[in-house]
Amino acid sequence: MTVVRLPTPLRPFAEGRKEVDVEGKNVRTALQDLTRRFPGLAPHLYDEAGHLRPYVNVFRNDEDVRTLQGEETPLANGDRILIVPSIAGGRSVEPRPVDYSALRTNQALIILLLLIGFIADRSWISAAVGGVMLLGSLLGRPGFIIVYRLAHALRIVRPDRVRDHPEPHLFAQAFGGAVLGLAYLAMILGAPVIGWALVWVVIALAALNLFGGLCVGCAVYYWLNRFHMPGFRAAPLPGAVPGRRPPGEA
């Protein structure tokens, strides 16, 4: 059984339901089961050719299916599908589930690897970590998501999904990756003190996030949103402190 979470604008077409249990081996068959039970949803999800409309974003748990196998993305018992329509400019109408367990795993690995690089005096490690962080932000996920998935498969960690905006976390990760890039550049230009100082800035920010629950990069993102900076369109959730974990669950 899979649970589909509907955004507010679509709930009137599903008898006002917020969530619907559906059957299906993949995203396509699960959505087919959803529209079979609630035909009024079909024109809002699909075009005349039977394809998902371009402004309909579908997530399996916290991952955009477009980065997986699209509508053929397989589903396991207990998976959750989130439908998120977009408005002009690509901004999602509603926040999405963000797995804070994945974020914490990512932060812990960043701290650990950077400390190893500092102790061993291996600047390439900081460069590699920065590259992983930037690539992760580009792909819309924590850089070390593969490690998290392995730990989850081994039942070392459990998901901790919260209704939140992922964009501030991706911004914070990208900022950290950029700082590490500058750190490596300083090192190869013969300024190791400056380079390692920048590495320690990233370590400190990641530690503050992991142990103190404060994402400074997220707070900066929301501050830029407050001043209507282009590209910074996600606003803090009601009742949430910018940079802090929002109350409630996904």
Phi and psi in degrees as a GROMACS rama.xvg file:
@    title "Ramachandran Plot"
@    xaxis  label "Phi"
@    yaxis  label "Psi"
@TYPE xy
-118.969  143.772  THR-2
-104.009  127.91  VAL-3
-103.689  124.694  VAL-4
-98.3398  125.217  ARG-5
-99.3827  141.003  LEU-6
-72.7667  160.917  PRO-7
-53.5456  -44.082  THR-8
-63.7309  -21.9107  PRO-9
-95.7633  -11.1207  LEU-10
-64.4937  -33.5638  ARG-11
-60.7026  -23.1997  PRO-12
-87.5399  -0.0178825  PHE-13
-128.612  40.4569  ALA-14
59.0463  30.2154  GLU-15
78.3167  7.16585  GLY-16
-74.336  142.907  ARG-17
-86.738  -36.7759  LYS-18
-134.937  147.209  GLU-19
-134.382  132.927  VAL-20
-82.8709  130.373  ASP-21
-132.682  165.715  VAL-22
-113.171  146.966  GLU-23
164.147  143.36  GLY-24
-83.5327  -18.5892  LYS-25
-145.759  179.629  ASN-26
-62.2617  -40.5141  VAL-27
-60.4257  -49.8812  ARG-28
-70.898  -29.5057  THR-29
-67.2239  -41.9509  ALA-30
-70.6236  -31.9179  LEU-31
-63.0617  -40.2981  GLN-32
-65.6952  -37.8095  ASP-33
-62.6072  -48.3958  LEU-34
-74.3817  -22.4051  THR-35
-67.3975  -39.4818  ARG-36
-78.2801  -31.1188  ARG-37
-131.088  80.4524  PHE-38
-57.2904  -25.8928  PRO-39
-64.3729  -17.7271  GLY-40
-78.2416  -26.6398  LEU-41
-53.7628  -51.5745  ALA-42
-65.824  -17.9555  PRO-43
-86.0897  -17.6561  HIS-44
-103.818  -34.6317  LEU-45
-120.678  150.705  TYR-46
-88.5938  -174.389  ASP-47
-64.5826  -24.8947  GLU-48
-86.3853  -0.630936  ALA-49
85.5805  14.6887  GLY-50
-99.6135  149.217  HIS-51
-58.5972  134.539  LEU-52
-64.517  146.656  ARG-53
-61.916  -23.586  PRO-54
-91.3207  4.68566  TYR-55
-98.5004  113.793  VAL-56
-101.043  132.02  ASN-57
-119.99  132.314  VAL-58
-121.516  137.962  PHE-59
-99.774  112.809  ARG-60
58.2676  -111.899  ASN-61
-113.016  17.7589  ASP-62
-117.325  132.083  GLU-63
-66.6953  124.779  ASP-64
-65.2855  -18.5327  VAL-65
-66.4919  -23.3486  ARG-66
-91.1173  -1.27361  THR-67
-109.438  -112.002  LEU-68
-118.776  25.6743  GLN-69
62.8346  -139.745  GLY-70
-69.8347  -14.3143  GLU-71
-88.2589  4.72502  GLU-72
-57.3978  121.723  THR-73
-69.7635  154.717  PRO-74
-120.729  142.264  LEU-75
-111.586  159.665  ALA-76
-57.8397  128.055  ASN-77
96.3509  -6.57012  GLY-78
-66.254  156.128  ASP-79
-121.337  136.791  ARG-80
-109.076  131.808  ILE-81
-117.756  126.43  LEU-82
-101.125  122.605  ILE-83
-127.416  102.495  VAL-84
-72.2473  153.547  PRO-85
-111.926  156.641  SER-86
-109.266  -179.288  ILE-87
-54.2309  137.539  ALA-88
91.1856  -4.92229  GLY-89
87.7333  5.54562  GLY-90
-80.9828  131.919  ARG-91
-68.2275  141.728  SER-92
-67.4215  -39.0683  VAL-93
-123.36  154.548  GLU-94
-67.3563  170.129  PRO-95
-124.307  163.553  ARG-96
-64.8823  128.564  PRO-97
-117.068  125.229  VAL-98
-85.0211  101.96  ASP-99
-69.0207  -21.7715  TYR-100
-67.0847  -39.578  SER-101
-65.4422  -38.9204  ALA-102
-63.982  -43.404  LEU-103
-65.7757  -40.2531  ARG-104
-61.0435  -42.6651  THR-105
-60.9886  -46.1627  ASN-106
-65.1642  -39.9499  GLN-107
-63.169  -41.4317  ALA-108
-68.4934  -38.1621  LEU-109
-60.1819  -47.6656  ILE-110
-61.708  -48.4073  ILE-111
-60.3784  -49.1683  LEU-112
-67.7429  -38.0419  LEU-113
-68.0739  -36.5724  LEU-114
-65.282  -40.5563  LEU-115
-61.488  -44.2465  ILE-116
-61.8033  -39.8582  GLY-117
-67.7399  -46.93  PHE-118
-63.8993  -40.6779  ILE-119
-85.4645  -3.76156  ALA-120
55.9717  50.228  ASP-121
-117.472  96.2557  ARG-122
-65.8648  -26.0789  SER-123
-65.0953  -25.4547  TRP-124
-66.1292  -43.2343  ILE-125
-64.5637  -36.6119  SER-126
-65.3495  -40.9397  ALA-127
-65.502  -42.5362  ALA-128
-61.967  -43.4424  VAL-129
-61.3275  -39.8705  GLY-130
-63.6726  -41.3032  GLY-131
-64.2372  -40.157  VAL-132
-65.1202  -43.8686  MET-133
-66.2663  -41.484  LEU-134
-64.2147  -41.0624  LEU-135
-60.5424  -43.7686  GLY-136
-64.5799  -37.5079  SER-137
-63.4129  -36.7638  LEU-138
-86.9225  -6.19165  LEU-139
79.3387  36.1481  GLY-140
-154.971  165.064  ARG-141
-59.2734  142.398  PRO-142
-58.5489  -39.9478  GLY-143
-99.6533  38.3386  PHE-144
-62.0376  -30.6358  ILE-145
-64.1547  -40.6424  ILE-146
-64.5277  -40.8982  VAL-147
-62.382  -43.4214  TYR-148
-62.8786  -38.3527  ARG-149
-65.0639  -45.1221  LEU-150
-63.2731  -36.2927  ALA-151
-68.3894  -41.12  HIS-152
-63.0638  -33.0291  ALA-153
-86.35  2.5848  LEU-154
62.2505  30.6577  ARG-155
-80.7303  -35.304  ILE-156
-127.946  159.042  VAL-157
-123.403  147.336  ARG-158
-59.8589  147.218  PRO-159
-138.038  75.8255  ASP-160
-86.3799  134.511  ARG-161
-130.215  140.573  VAL-162
-71.1467  112.055  ARG-163
-157.878  173.629  ASP-164
-94.6484  126.011  HIS-165
-76.1373  -22.2808  PRO-166
-57.2935  -44.5178  GLU-167
-60.9266  -36.6562  PRO-168
-68.3849  -38.0415  HIS-169
-67.6622  -37.5099  LEU-170
-62.9133  -45.7474  PHE-171
-60.9248  -41.0623  ALA-172
-65.8583  -43.1625  GLN-173
-63.6441  -39.2084  ALA-174
-62.1166  -45.1425  PHE-175
-61.5572  -40.5864  GLY-176
-63.7715  -39.1191  GLY-177
-65.6661  -40.2771  ALA-178
-62.6252  -40.6113  VAL-179
-66.6262  -33.0483  LEU-180
-63.6094  -42.7121  GLY-181
-65.0631  -35.7253  LEU-182
-62.5153  -44.7923  ALA-183
-65.5737  -39.3407  TYR-184
-61.3868  -41.9413  LEU-185
-62.2201  -39.5977  ALA-186
-65.3645  -44.9798  MET-187
-73.3148  -16.3792  ILE-188
-91.8073  5.65868  LEU-189
90.5464  22.4543  GLY-190
-124.181  66.5879  ALA-191
-63.792  -30.2757  PRO-192
-64.0375  -45.0139  VAL-193
-64.7804  -42.4844  ILE-194
-59.755  -49.021  GLY-195
-70.9518  -28.1041  TRP-196
-63.6428  -40.7263  ALA-197
-66.8928  -36.9167  LEU-198
-60.9452  -41.5945  VAL-199
-68.7037  -26.7785  TRP-200
-62.7893  -43.7594  VAL-201
-66.4634  -41.4704  VAL-202
-59.3231  -44.6494  ILE-203
-64.4199  -42.7727  ALA-204
-65.7197  -41.2803  LEU-205
-66.4778  -38.1438  ALA-206
-67.8296  -38.6164  ALA-207
-62.4821  -37.7147  LEU-208
-70.1019  -46.7298  ASN-209
-68.7334  -46.8139  LEU-210
-97.5139  -25.9272  PHE-211
-104.31  -10.3238  GLY-212
71.7054  19.9741  GLY-213
-117.917  115.884  LEU-214
-94.3466  99.9764  CYS-215
-63.8227  -41.6267  VAL-216
-60.7271  -37.421  GLY-217
-64.7497  -42.3843  CYS-218
-62.7626  -39.1701  ALA-219
-63.9069  -42.1952  VAL-220
-57.0241  -48.79  TYR-221
-67.4236  -30.4252  TYR-222
-65.6376  -42.2365  TRP-223
-66.5379  -34.8364  LEU-224
-62.9459  -38.8357  ASN-225
-60.7541  -31.6321  ARG-226
-97.1047  15.1405  PHE-227
58.7773  39.8323  HIS-228
-70.1211  136.673  MET-229
-56.762  134.61  PRO-230
91.3013  -14.7047  GLY-231
-105.796  77.4873  PHE-232
-102.781  -13.22  ARG-233
-80.6366  125.625  ALA-234
-102.278  155.83  ALA-235
-57.9466  145.614  PRO-236
-69.3037  151.553  LEU-237
-56.5225  130.739  PRO-238
84.0064  -3.79861  GLY-239
-96.1363  143.655  ALA-240
-89.5281  124.697  VAL-241
-52.7482  125.205  PRO-242
95.2459  -11.3925  GLY-243
-105.675  160.602  ARG-244
-65.5471  128.673  ARG-245
-65.7309  153.185  PRO-246
-71.4282  155.171  PRO-247
89.972  -173.644  GLY-248
-128.029  171.191  GLU-249
